[in-house]
Amino acid sequence: MSTATASVATTAAPRYAKQLASHLGRRSEIREIGEDIAIVLTVGECRLHSTETALEMTATAATEDDLQTVTKVVGSHLERFGQRNELTVTWNFEK
């Protein structure tokens, strides 16, 4: 299993998590796990955890190629939604 994490600084983390889930939920399964949200894509999933200062994201997939797809999809959508607030997603890939 391949994993990548990202922490995006924002005070509106719950709003962005909800927006991502709503938008990506049209073609993906959305699961609520406690206070977290999991976006389940066909190639992997991304778990979203909101804090007061950041949106913490953990992406997992069976292969590194699939992980690249998950991070690209979730990261690009979040950056587009947060463009006005200059959100930037930087993924840290675990070896």
Summary of the structure (lengths in Angstrom):
residues: 95
radius of gyration: 12.0
end to end distance: 10.1
largest distance: 34.3
contacts: 288
relative contact order: 0.27
helix: 35%
strand: 37%
